[in-house]
Amino acid sequence: MKIAGFTIIKNAIHNDYPIVEAIQSILPVVDEMVVLIGDCIDETRQLIESMGDSKIKIFDSVWDPNLRSGGVVLAVETDKAFRLVSPDADWAFYIQGDEVVPESSHAAIKEACRKYKDDKRVEGLLFKYLHFYGTYDYVGDSRKWYDHEVRIIRNDKKITAYRDAQGFRVGTRKLNVKPANAWVYHYGWVKSPAQMKRKMKDAAKYWLSDDKDLNEFMSSTDVFDFNEFDSLKKFTGQHPAVMRSRVEKQTWKVNLDISKKRFSLKNKFLYFIEKLTGVRLFTFKNYKKI
């Protein structure tokens, strides 16, 4: 059985993406690691080269500046990276530049890949998610944050990234998936208020196709207000080993009152039901469990 990893990245240093940690977190699971690097303004390529791991295969790409709506350029680049995965791989493990897989999940991932390798009905493996916010001490616990997503797909090039590459489809059809019984920790919202806003402004040109909307956002304050949340809770677990140095180096403080909940009446009711039963009702699922 062969598992290939793949990812895309652009301006990792400028935007403080934990791309090295993301790659390191799945290297023990994969046999090769495709890294597709966009046209950067920083030394992202040198950063990846400095990792010095023989599994890593670096490729270069130029992001289409005309793709300015809904983050579709991320899907285009993800599809490019997937096509670079070796044809003899059974599975392809996608990791985004701000996602990290805890080492405690490695055994379960390998077991799921072995278990479903020859079951061609299974097109992907579903991961559980934790989304960190503001600092490494808080996680989102509302319906705003997706709680599952597909991160391992069969090496079938009919599968493509969907919308902004949050998940995958075959055409418009959702993938048939089984649980990986594993976690992904998402750190995309953990930055200083200034760094967070800088990343958002850098990404805005791939999301806002209207020049007026883009210019308005670019002229907004240079500091992000982390108090714009609906519901958070304290993180009481351990961060992945590859993240611990980064966690220890955190220099900013964000004071968040997590006792406050900001819900509509409908979402307040659904939040209560989820916490009571563990079931998330009426949520969008970008996959089909079989």
N, C-alpha and C positions, 0 to 999 in steps of 0.2 A: 504494500500500500504506500502510495506517495501523496503527501500533502504539500501544496505550494502556497506560500503566502503572497499577498500583493497589496500594495498601497500606493496612494498618490500624495504628493506634498509640494507646496510652493511657499517660499518665504518663511521657512520654519523658524529661523532665528529672529527675523523682524517681528513676527507675530507670536513668538514664544510658544510654539507648539512642542509638546513632549514627544516628538516623532521618534527620537532615539529610544525612549522608554517603550513606546508603542511597538516598535520593531523587536526590541529585546524581549518583550513580553510574550511573543509567539515564536521566536526562533527555536526554543526547545521542542516545539510541536511540528514545525515545518521542515521540509527537506530542501527547499529553495525559497528565496524571498525576493520578489520583484518589487523594486522601488522606482516609480516613475516620477521624475522631478520636473516641475514646470519651470518656466523662464523666470528666474528669481532675481531680486535686487540685492540679495545677501549671499552668504556662503553656505547655503543649504547643501549643495552637492559635496562640498568638502567635509561638511559635518557627517554626512552619511558615509562617505569614503573612509573617514577616520574610525568608523566602527570596526573595520578590518575583519569582518566575518566572511568566510568563503561562501556561505549560503546566499549572501546578498548579491543581487544582480541589478545594477543601476542603469536606467535608461533616461533619456531626456525628451521633453515635450514642450510645445509652445501652446499656451492656452489661447483659445479663440476669443479676442476681445469683443466680438460681435454677439457672443452668447451672454446676454445681460439680464436674463429673466429667470427667477425662481431657482437659481443655483444649478441650472441644467448643465453648465460647463463641468461641474463635478461629476456628473454621470458620464459625460463624454470622455473625460480623462480616466475615470474608473474603468470604463469599457476598454479603453486603450491598454491599460495595465493588465486587465484580465486576459486580453488577447496575447499578451507576452508570456503568460504562464505556459510552461512546457506541456506539450500535448500528452505526455505519459503520466501526468499527475491525475490522480483519482478525484481529489478534492482541491478546492481553492479557498483559502482562508483570507478574507478581506478584513483589514484593520485600518481605521481612519487615524489621522495624525494626532488626534486628541483622545484616543481610546487606548486602554491598557487592560490586558487580560491577567488576572491574578494567577500566580503559580499554582494555587490550590485547585484551579480548574483544568490544568493540563491533562491529568490522567483521565478525567471524564471526557474531554474533547477527543483524545485518542481512541478511547473506548467506543464513543458514538460513531466516529469515522470507520472503525473496524466493523462495528455492528451493522451499519447500513451501507457498507461499500457495495455489496452486490444486490441490494434492494433498489432497483432502478426507479421504483415509485418515488423514492425519497430524493428530492432535488436540492434540499438545503437543510441546515441544522440551525436551530433557534437558540439564541442566547438570552439570558436574563440581564437586565441593565440597572446600574446605579448611576445617577447623574449628579455630580458634585457642583456646588454653586457658591461663588464668592470666595470661599477659602476651602481648604481640604477638610473642614470640620462639618460641613453642611451638605445634605443631599435633598433633592426635590422629591416630594412624596405625593404630588397631586397628579391628576390626569393629564396635565400639561406635558409631562415627561413620559415618553414611550417606555414601557416596561419590558418589552421583548423586541428583538429584531434578528434577522438572518445575517450571520457573518461567515458561515461556511457554505459554499455552493458546490454542486457537482461541476466537474470541469467539462461543461457542455456550453459551447460558445453561442448557443441559441439563447442562453440566459444573459440578460443585460441589466445594467443599473437602472433604477426607477427614480424619476423626478430628480432630486438633488443627491442621489446615491445613498439615501438612508437605507434602502433595501433593494430587492431585485425582483424581476419578473421575466416570464417568457412571453414576449409581446405585451399584451395587456393582462395576461393571466397570472394570478398569484402562484408562487411556488408551493409545492407540496413539501411540508417539512416535518421533521421530528425534533424533539428537544435535545440539545447538547448537554443539558444539566450543568451548564457552565455560565460564568459571568463575564461581562464587559463593564469596566469602570470608565465612565465618560468624564473627562476633565476639561471640556471645552469652555466651561463657564467659570473656571478658576484662574483668575488673573487679577492683577491690581486694577483698580477702577480706570486708570489711565490706559493701561495696556489692553484692557478689555475693549474700550472704545476705539482704540487704534486698530485692533483686529477687525472690529465691526465695520469701521470705515473702509478698511482695505478690502473687505469682502463685499461691500455694498454694490460695487460696480458689476458684480455677477448676479445680483438679486433685483436691482432696481433699473428697469429698462427706460423709465421715464426720466428725462434729464432734469426736469423740475424737482421731482422727488429725490433724485440723487443729490442734486446741489443743495437742497434743503437739509438733507441728512448730513452731508459733508460739512455744512456750516454750523451744525449743532455743537453743543458743549463737548469738550475733549475728555470728559470724565463720565464714566457710566455709573448710574445709580443702582446699586445692587438691592435696594429696598423695593424694587419693582418685582416682587414675587407673590405668588398666591399661597403657597404652603411649603415649608421646609421642616426637616427634622435633623437632629444631631447624628453624625456618623459615629458609631461606636465600635466599628470593626478595625481591621488592619489594612493599610494600603499595600498594594503589591510591592514586593521587594525592590523592583527596578525603580519605583517611584519614591522611595524613602528619602534619598538624598535631596530630591527636588522639594519634597514636603518640608524637610528640615530647613531649607534655605528660604522659605517664604518670609518676605520682609514687610508685607502690608497687613493691615488690620481692617476688617469690616465688621461693624457691630450690627447684627441682625436680630430683631425680636421675633423669634420663631413661634412665640405664643400667639401671634396674630395670624389669622387666616383671612384671605381675601377671595371669597367665593361668591358667585351668583347663587341664588336659592337652589337652582337645579344642580349645580356642581357641588354645593354643600351637601345635598342629599346623597349624591352618588359617591362622594368622598366618604361619608359616614357608612354607607353600605359596603364599600370596599374594605374599610378598616375593620368592620364587623365580621365580614364573611371571607375576606381575602380574594373576592371576585371583582374584577373591573368590568362593569356593565357598559354596553353600547360604545365601546371604544373602537377606533379604526385599527384594523390589523392588516398589515401589508404581506400576508402569507396565509396559507391554509394548513392547519394541523391535520395530519392523517394518522 
